[in-house]
Amino acid sequence: MKRLFTQFSFPGGIPSHVAPETPGSVHEGGELGYALSHAFGAAFDNPDLIVAASSRRRSRDRTARHRLARQQVLNPVRDGAVLPIPASQRLQDRQPCFLARIPKDELHKLFEGYGYEPYFVEGSDPAEVHQALAATLDLVVAEIRGIWNTARTRGFQGRPAWPMIVLRTPKGWTCPPEIDGKKCETTGAATRSRWAT
């Protein structure tokens, strides 16, 4: 065990994330930038695949913003599609979330600039957000299939505006409102809670 622990996440040792030198390693999620890299890799040359890339952590990181732009190289005739679902929470890892600090209209323009058609799902009531997310997923899957159908029957006519979903919920959504007398939901303390989403 000591040998395993000293090799983990250490140069020349066992990587902490999915890596080619570790066969069978699994991307455990967490950061949107990493998730998008794997999602696009899965979608290329896989024409019937829709890959949802979601993260509730670090949706603000610069690698995620750069990797969002990769959809520009997807060819709807021969490739699948990537459906990014970044979480836009007021706090992430006890720091202000980049996406949550941008007003909604500017955020919409930002994602349009990356070549997406953004759909917003917002709220704090789990039952309402669940229904809204399900309805939005139905809508965007139909839109993706429409993009594929058009490209595959008429040929590639230029880069489409792929749909994406921006999920805006409170930090620590659905975790206990209070743990050991300290407010948890909507605060940075939710990061340390095993119940936090």
RODO-536794 format. One record per residue (C-alpha): residue in three letters; chain; x, y, z. Coordinates in steps of 0.001 Angstrom, whole numbers. Each point is the difference from the previous one (the first is absolute). Example, Ala and Ser with C-alpha at 12.3 -4.5 7.8 and 13.67 -1.06 7.14 Angstrom:
2
[ALA,A,[12300,-4500,7800]];
[SER,A,[1370,3440,-660]];
end
This chain:
197
[MET,A,[0,0,0]];
[LYS,A,[2815,2389,831]];
[ARG,A,[1538,-558,-3451]];
[LEU,A,[-3364,629,-1685]];
[PHE,A,[-634,3180,2006]];
[THR,A,[3453,1435,-682]];
[GLN,A,[-379,-630,-3750]];
[PHE,A,[-3484,1488,-305]];
[SER,A,[-165,3380,-1733]];
[PHE,A,[3780,290,-7]];
[PRO,A,[2220,581,-3071]];
[GLY,A,[870,-3382,-1478]];
[GLY,A,[-2525,-1690,2256]];
[ILE,A,[-3703,-770,-331]];
[PRO,A,[-1984,2882,-1519]];
[SER,A,[-2853,1507,2008]];
[HIS,A,[-2104,353,-3171]];
[VAL,A,[-656,-2162,-3032]];
[ALA,A,[3249,-486,-1898]];
[PRO,A,[1252,-2122,-2903]];
[GLU,A,[2722,-1598,2111]];
[THR,A,[-2614,-1461,2352]];
[PRO,A,[-2150,-2425,-2028]];
[GLY,A,[-3601,-180,1153]];
[SER,A,[177,3239,1964]];
[VAL,A,[-3316,1815,221]];
[HIS,A,[-611,3730,-199]];
[GLU,A,[-1683,747,3293]];
[GLY,A,[-1297,3398,-1015]];
[GLY,A,[295,3099,2090]];
[GLU,A,[1415,2573,-2372]];
[LEU,A,[-1878,981,-3138]];
[GLY,A,[3197,454,-2015]];
[TYR,A,[1006,-3634,518]];
[ALA,A,[-3523,-1253,-635]];
[LEU,A,[-205,1898,-3300]];
[SER,A,[3286,-1453,-1265]];
[HIS,A,[-1302,-3524,482]];
[ALA,A,[-3448,857,-1333]];
[PHE,A,[1337,1356,-3295]];
[GLY,A,[2324,-2978,-346]];
[ALA,A,[-2982,-2329,353]];
[ALA,A,[-2142,1965,-2479]];
[PHE,A,[2493,119,-2879]];
[ASP,A,[-783,-2644,-2655]];
[ASN,A,[-2895,-1309,2098]];
[PRO,A,[-2956,1365,-1990]];
[ASP,A,[-2905,-1081,2221]];
[LEU,A,[1473,899,3385]];
[ILE,A,[-1079,2944,2167]];
[VAL,A,[2487,525,2823]];
[ALA,A,[-1213,2033,2985]];
[ALA,A,[2950,1731,1703]];
[SER,A,[-1110,1302,3364]];
[SER,A,[1887,1332,2967]];
[ARG,A,[-997,1638,3228]];
[ARG,A,[3571,1061,746]];
[ARG,A,[2359,2458,-1676]];
[SER,A,[-2306,929,-2817]];
[ARG,A,[1877,3283,148]];
[ASP,A,[3432,-1319,-914]];
[ARG,A,[1715,1269,-3126]];
[THR,A,[568,-3476,-1421]];
[ALA,A,[-3760,-526,-7]];
[ARG,A,[-526,3245,-1895]];
[HIS,A,[2637,-954,-2583]];
[ARG,A,[-1353,-3520,-393]];
[LEU,A,[-3550,1244,-488]];
[ALA,A,[1190,1433,-3283]];
[ARG,A,[934,-3474,-1269]];
[GLN,A,[-3554,-537,-1224]];
[GLN,A,[1042,2059,-3011]];
[VAL,A,[1870,-3033,-1354]];
[LEU,A,[-2910,-2460,344]];
[ASN,A,[-1360,-1014,-3392]];
[PRO,A,[-3726,-833,330]];
[VAL,A,[219,-2319,-3018]];
[ARG,A,[2461,-2445,1567]];
[ASP,A,[373,955,3691]];
[GLY,A,[-2182,-261,3039]];
[ALA,A,[-843,2967,2207]];
[VAL,A,[1185,1367,3323]];
[LEU,A,[-2578,1513,2337]];
[PRO,A,[1816,2154,2593]];
[ILE,A,[-1916,507,3258]];
[PRO,A,[2087,2342,2174]];
[ALA,A,[-1263,798,3472]];
[SER,A,[-163,3709,682]];
[GLN,A,[-60,289,3776]];
[ARG,A,[603,3085,2084]];
[LEU,A,[2887,-1774,1785]];
[GLN,A,[2313,-2787,-1144]];
[ASP,A,[2706,-1410,2283]];
[ARG,A,[-567,2957,2375]];
[GLN,A,[816,2497,-2775]];
[PRO,A,[-2341,2034,-2216]];
[CYS,A,[-949,-1955,-3112]];
[PHE,A,[1109,1676,-3230]];
[LEU,A,[-3215,-805,-1855]];
[ALA,A,[-2273,1068,2857]];
[ARG,A,[1583,3451,166]];
[ILE,A,[-996,806,-3578]];
[PRO,A,[-3535,1368,-508]];
[LYS,A,[-2252,-2467,-1800]];
[ASP,A,[-296,2037,-3210]];
[GLU,A,[3803,341,-242]];
[LEU,A,[436,-3699,767]];
[HIS,A,[-2412,-806,-2820]];
[LYS,A,[2083,2139,-2375]];
[LEU,A,[3242,-1615,1217]];
[PHE,A,[-1224,-3498,-856]];
[GLU,A,[-1446,1220,-3305]];
[GLY,A,[3483,1313,-749]];
[TYR,A,[1347,-3513,567]];
[GLY,A,[-2487,-1204,-2608]];
[TYR,A,[-2725,-1423,2260]];
[GLU,A,[-3707,542,491]];
[PRO,A,[-211,141,3813]];
[TYR,A,[-3055,-1138,1948]];
[PHE,A,[-258,1000,3665]];
[VAL,A,[-1460,-2232,2706]];
[GLU,A,[-234,1868,3297]];
[GLY,A,[-1507,-388,3432]];
[SER,A,[335,-1369,3507]];
[ASP,A,[-3034,-2303,277]];
[PRO,A,[1217,-3520,-949]];
[ALA,A,[-3333,-1183,-1428]];
[GLU,A,[-389,3093,-2198]];
[VAL,A,[3614,-55,-1208]];
[HIS,A,[-272,-3730,-750]];
[GLN,A,[-3026,561,-2233]];
[ALA,A,[1562,3039,-1672]];
[LEU,A,[3238,-1880,-669]];
[ALA,A,[-1854,-3017,-1418]];
[ALA,A,[-2019,2227,-2345]];
[THR,A,[3133,1883,-1082]];
[LEU,A,[1862,-3250,-649]];
[ASP,A,[-2846,-1174,-2237]];
[LEU,A,[173,3305,-1874]];
[VAL,A,[3777,27,-531]];
[VAL,A,[168,-3681,-1014]];
[ALA,A,[-2656,709,-2643]];
[GLU,A,[2022,3032,-1131]];
[ILE,A,[3199,-2081,-259]];
[ARG,A,[-1802,-2651,-2025]];
[GLY,A,[-1357,2751,-2249]];
[ILE,A,[3540,1314,-599]];
[TRP,A,[1165,-3527,-852]];
[ASN,A,[-2957,-656,-2295]];
[THR,A,[500,3249,-1925]];
[ALA,A,[3747,-571,-407]];
[ARG,A,[-370,-3644,-969]];
[THR,A,[-2725,548,-2586]];
[ARG,A,[1142,3327,-1513]];
[GLY,A,[3734,-197,701]];
[PHE,A,[2152,2184,2197]];
[GLN,A,[-1271,3569,-334]];
[GLY,A,[2226,1674,2582]];
[ARG,A,[497,-137,3740]];
[PRO,A,[-3285,-318,1913]];
[ALA,A,[-750,1621,3349]];
[TRP,A,[-10,-3059,2261]];
[PRO,A,[-2245,137,3086]];
[MET,A,[1349,53,3547]];
[ILE,A,[-1641,192,3424]];
[VAL,A,[1075,2385,2767]];
[LEU,A,[-1152,-1352,3363]];
[ARG,A,[-394,2713,2640]];
[THR,A,[-675,-1383,3485]];
[PRO,A,[1200,911,3509]];
[LYS,A,[3370,-1219,1277]];
[GLY,A,[-479,-3194,1979]];
[TRP,A,[-3437,-410,-1487]];
[THR,A,[-2033,-2662,1882]];
[CYS,A,[2604,-456,2738]];
[PRO,A,[-1102,576,3606]];
[PRO,A,[-679,3701,568]];
[GLU,A,[2088,-166,3182]];
[ILE,A,[2726,-2339,1270]];
[ASP,A,[1321,172,3579]];
[GLY,A,[-1756,3336,457]];
[LYS,A,[1626,1585,-3043]];
[LYS,A,[-1868,1046,-3127]];
[CYS,A,[900,-2323,-2839]];
[GLU,A,[-2199,376,-3075]];
[THR,A,[864,3116,-2061]];
[THR,A,[3353,440,1819]];
[GLY,A,[3562,-1197,-526]];
[ALA,A,[-548,-2491,2833]];
[ALA,A,[-1980,-2092,-2490]];
[THR,A,[3276,-851,-1734]];
[ARG,A,[1089,-1893,3083]];
[SER,A,[-3326,-1797,361]];
[ARG,A,[-268,-3544,-1328]];
[TRP,A,[-3638,792,-832]];
[ALA,A,[809,2930,-2259]];
[THR,A,[-740,-341,-3685]];
end
